[in-house]
Amino acid sequence: MKKTLFWITSVIAVGAVLSLAFGLINKPQEIKTISTNGSCITNVPKDKVAITLRVTTLAPTTVESMRMASAQMATITEQLKNSQVELQTTQFNSYEKTEWNRDLQKSVNLGFETTIALEVSADNIETLESVLTKFAGTPNVFTENLRMYTSEQAMQPAVEKCLGIAVENARTRANALAYGDGKTAGKLLSVSYGTPTTNNTYPTPLRFAKTAMVESNAFDASGTLASKDTEITVSVSAIFEIK
C-alpha cells in the first residue's frame, strides 16, 4: 500500500514539474519598447496658378436670377472645355439684395442676386492670361483671388520622403536613449504622424481688377506672379522594439 502511494505521489510530482516547465515555455515573453518623436521640414515649389471667375446676376425673381447665372456659367465652362485648365465650382448662392434708401429712410428691394464662382487653375500664368483675355469685358463676369499653390501631385512624394526621414530621426533618438543600457532600437512597431503645411498665397502686381474686366478689354500683366515655396513639416510618434 505504501509502495502504491509512493508511486502515485511521484507521478503527481513529476506532472507538476512538467506542467510548470511547459507553462514557462508557453508563456509569451514581454516585449520591451521605447517611444520617441521625430520630425522633418522641407519645401516644395508652388506649381499651380489659379484665379476665380465669378458670375453675378440680378433679376426680379430668384428663378430668373439663377437661370441667368447658370446659363452664363455654362457658356464659360463650354468655352474653357478645350483649354489647358482645371475647373471647380466653389460657390453657388442666391439671395434677396437690398439697399438703404436715404430718401425713404428704409431698405428697398433691388431684386434677387445669384453668384456662381468657378476656380480656374493652370500650370502657368500664360494660360490664365489667355482665359482672362477671353472673358475681358463680359457683363456680369468678375475675377478675384489670383494665387499660386502646390498641387497634391507635387505634395505627396515630398510628404512621403519627409515621413521616411522623420522616422529615421525618431530611430536615432531611440538608439541614443537605449545606448545607456547597452541596447538598440529594433523593429518599428507603430507610427503616427501629422503634416501641417504652409500653402499660403501672396499678393501679386498682376492687376486683374473686376472693373477692368467689365469696362475694358485691355489686359494688364505688367508684373510677375511670385510666391514662396510651400513648407511641409512632418512630425511622427514612433514605437520601437528594444533589442
C-alpha positions as CSV (number, residue, x, y, z in Angstrom):
1,M,0.0,0.0,0.0
2,K,2.8,2.4,0.9
3,K,4.6,1.5,-2.3
4,T,1.5,2.3,-4.3
5,L,1.1,5.7,-2.6
6,F,4.8,6.4,-3.2
7,W,4.3,5.9,-7.0
8,I,1.2,8.0,-7.1
9,T,3.0,10.8,-5.2
10,S,5.9,10.5,-7.6
11,V,3.7,10.7,-10.7
12,I,1.9,13.8,-9.3
13,A,5.2,15.5,-8.5
14,V,6.7,14.8,-12.0
15,G,3.4,16.0,-13.6
16,A,3.6,19.2,-11.6
17,V,7.2,19.8,-12.6
18,L,6.4,19.1,-16.3
19,S,3.4,21.4,-16.2
20,L,5.5,24.2,-14.7
21,A,8.2,23.7,-17.3
22,F,5.7,23.7,-20.2
23,G,4.0,26.8,-18.7
24,L,7.3,28.6,-18.7
25,I,7.9,27.6,-22.3
26,N,4.5,28.7,-23.5
27,K,4.4,31.9,-21.5
28,P,4.8,34.8,-24.0
29,Q,7.8,37.0,-23.4
30,E,7.1,40.6,-22.7
31,I,8.4,42.9,-25.5
32,K,10.3,45.9,-24.3
33,T,9.7,49.0,-26.3
34,I,10.8,52.6,-26.5
35,S,8.7,55.6,-27.8
36,T,10.3,58.6,-29.4
37,N,9.4,61.5,-31.7
38,G,10.9,62.6,-35.0
39,S,10.4,65.4,-37.4
40,C,11.3,66.6,-40.9
41,I,10.9,70.0,-42.6
42,T,11.1,70.5,-46.4
43,N,9.9,73.0,-49.0
44,V,8.0,72.2,-52.3
45,P,7.7,74.8,-55.1
46,K,4.2,76.0,-55.9
47,D,3.5,74.5,-59.3
48,K,-0.1,75.7,-59.9
49,V,-1.6,79.2,-60.5
50,A,-5.3,79.8,-60.1
51,I,-7.9,82.5,-60.3
52,T,-11.7,82.7,-59.5
53,L,-14.2,83.7,-62.2
54,R,-17.3,84.9,-60.6
55,V,-20.7,85.3,-62.4
56,T,-23.2,87.6,-60.6
57,T,-26.7,88.3,-61.9
58,L,-29.5,90.4,-60.6
59,A,-33.2,89.7,-61.6
60,P,-36.7,90.4,-60.2
61,T,-37.1,86.8,-59.2
62,T,-34.9,84.1,-57.8
63,V,-35.7,81.7,-60.6
64,E,-34.8,84.2,-63.3
65,S,-31.6,85.2,-61.5
66,M,-30.5,81.6,-61.1
67,R,-31.3,80.8,-64.7
68,M,-29.3,83.7,-66.0
69,A,-26.3,82.9,-63.8
70,S,-26.4,79.2,-64.6
71,A,-26.6,79.9,-68.4
72,Q,-23.7,82.3,-68.4
73,M,-21.5,79.9,-66.3
74,A,-22.4,77.1,-68.7
75,T,-21.2,79.2,-71.6
76,I,-17.9,79.9,-69.8
77,T,-17.3,76.3,-68.9
78,E,-18.1,75.3,-72.5
79,Q,-15.6,77.8,-73.9
80,L,-12.9,76.6,-71.4
81,K,-13.5,72.9,-72.2
82,N,-10.6,72.6,-74.6
83,S,-8.3,74.8,-72.7
84,Q,-5.4,73.5,-70.6
85,V,-7.1,74.4,-67.3
86,E,-8.8,72.6,-64.4
87,L,-12.3,73.8,-63.3
88,Q,-14.1,73.6,-60.0
89,T,-17.2,75.3,-58.8
90,T,-16.5,76.8,-55.4
91,Q,-19.7,78.9,-54.7
92,F,-23.4,78.9,-55.7
93,N,-25.8,81.0,-53.8
94,S,-28.8,83.2,-54.4
95,Y,-30.3,85.8,-52.1
96,E,-32.5,88.9,-52.0
97,K,-30.5,92.1,-52.5
98,T,-31.5,95.2,-50.7
99,E,-30.1,98.7,-50.5
100,W,-30.7,101.5,-48.0
101,N,-32.7,104.4,-49.5
102,R,-31.8,107.6,-47.8
103,D,-34.8,109.5,-49.1
104,L,-37.2,106.8,-47.9
105,Q,-35.1,106.0,-44.8
106,K,-35.6,102.3,-45.3
107,S,-34.2,99.3,-47.2
108,V,-35.6,98.7,-50.6
109,N,-35.6,95.5,-52.6
110,L,-33.4,95.6,-55.7
111,G,-34.2,92.1,-56.8
112,F,-32.5,88.7,-56.3
113,E,-28.8,88.2,-56.9
114,T,-27.2,84.9,-57.8
115,T,-23.4,84.3,-57.5
116,I,-21.6,81.3,-59.0
117,A,-17.8,81.1,-58.5
118,L,-15.6,79.0,-60.7
119,E,-11.9,78.2,-59.8
120,V,-9.8,78.1,-62.9
121,S,-6.3,76.6,-62.3
122,A,-3.4,76.0,-64.7
123,D,0.3,75.1,-64.8
124,N,1.4,78.6,-65.8
125,I,0.3,82.2,-65.8
126,E,0.3,82.4,-69.6
127,T,-2.6,80.0,-69.7
128,L,-4.6,82.1,-67.3
129,E,-3.8,85.2,-69.3
130,S,-5.5,83.7,-72.3
131,V,-8.5,82.8,-70.2
132,L,-8.8,86.3,-68.7
133,T,-8.4,87.9,-72.2
134,K,-11.2,85.7,-73.5
135,F,-13.7,86.9,-70.9
136,A,-12.5,90.5,-70.5
137,G,-15.4,92.9,-70.9
138,T,-18.1,90.2,-70.4
139,P,-21.0,91.6,-68.5
140,N,-21.6,90.1,-65.0
141,V,-18.2,88.3,-65.0
142,F,-15.6,89.3,-62.4
143,T,-12.2,87.9,-61.4
144,E,-10.7,87.6,-57.9
145,N,-8.3,85.7,-55.7
146,L,-5.3,85.3,-58.0
147,R,-2.9,82.9,-56.2
148,M,-0.3,80.2,-56.5
149,Y,-0.4,76.8,-54.7
150,T,1.3,73.4,-54.6
151,S,-0.7,70.6,-56.2
152,E,-1.5,67.3,-54.5
153,Q,0.6,65.5,-57.1
154,A,3.7,67.5,-56.2
155,M,3.0,67.5,-52.5
156,Q,2.5,63.7,-52.0
157,P,6.0,62.5,-53.0
158,A,7.6,65.2,-50.8
159,V,5.5,64.2,-47.8
160,E,6.3,60.5,-48.2
161,K,10.1,61.3,-48.5
162,C,9.9,63.6,-45.4
163,L,8.0,60.9,-43.5
164,G,10.8,58.4,-44.0
165,I,13.4,61.0,-42.8
166,A,11.2,61.7,-39.7
167,V,11.0,58.0,-38.8
168,E,14.8,57.6,-39.1
169,N,15.2,60.7,-36.9
170,A,13.0,59.0,-34.3
171,R,15.0,55.9,-34.6
172,T,18.2,57.8,-34.0
173,R,16.8,59.3,-30.8
174,A,15.6,55.8,-29.7
175,N,19.1,54.4,-30.2
176,A,20.5,57.3,-28.2
177,L,18.1,56.6,-25.3
178,A,18.8,52.8,-25.3
179,Y,22.5,53.2,-25.6
180,G,23.0,53.6,-21.8
181,D,21.5,50.1,-21.2
182,G,23.6,48.6,-24.0
183,K,20.5,48.2,-26.2
184,T,19.5,49.3,-29.7
185,A,16.2,50.2,-31.4
186,G,14.9,47.2,-33.4
187,K,11.7,46.7,-35.3
188,L,9.3,49.6,-35.8
189,L,6.1,48.5,-34.1
190,S,3.9,51.5,-34.8
191,V,4.0,55.1,-36.0
192,S,1.6,58.0,-36.2
193,Y,2.2,61.3,-38.0
194,G,0.9,64.7,-38.9
195,T,1.7,67.0,-41.8
196,P,0.9,70.7,-41.2
197,T,1.7,72.7,-44.2
198,T,2.1,76.4,-45.1
199,N,0.5,76.6,-48.6
200,N,-0.2,80.4,-48.4
201,T,-0.7,82.7,-51.3
202,Y,0.8,86.2,-51.6
203,P,-0.2,89.5,-53.3
204,T,0.9,89.9,-56.9
205,P,1.4,93.1,-59.0
206,L,-0.8,91.5,-61.7
207,R,-3.9,93.7,-61.9
208,F,-7.0,91.6,-62.6
209,A,-9.5,94.2,-61.3
210,K,-13.2,93.5,-61.8
211,T,-13.8,97.0,-63.1
212,A,-11.2,96.5,-65.8
213,M,-12.9,93.2,-66.8
214,V,-16.2,95.0,-67.2
215,E,-15.2,98.3,-68.7
216,S,-12.3,97.4,-70.9
217,N,-10.9,94.7,-73.0
218,A,-7.4,95.6,-72.0
219,F,-5.4,93.1,-70.0
220,D,-2.6,94.4,-67.8
221,A,0.1,91.8,-67.0
222,S,2.8,94.3,-66.1
223,G,4.0,92.3,-63.1
224,T,5.1,88.8,-62.4
225,L,3.5,86.3,-60.1
226,A,5.8,85.4,-57.2
227,S,5.2,83.2,-54.3
228,K,7.2,81.4,-51.5
229,D,7.5,77.7,-51.6
230,T,5.1,75.5,-49.6
231,E,6.7,74.5,-46.3
232,I,5.9,70.9,-45.2
233,T,6.6,69.7,-41.6
234,V,6.1,66.0,-40.8
235,S,6.1,65.0,-37.2
236,V,5.9,61.4,-36.1
237,S,5.5,59.5,-32.9
238,A,7.1,56.1,-33.2
239,I,7.4,52.9,-31.0
240,F,10.4,50.6,-31.5
241,E,11.2,47.2,-30.1
242,I,14.3,47.3,-27.9
243,K,16.9,44.6,-28.7
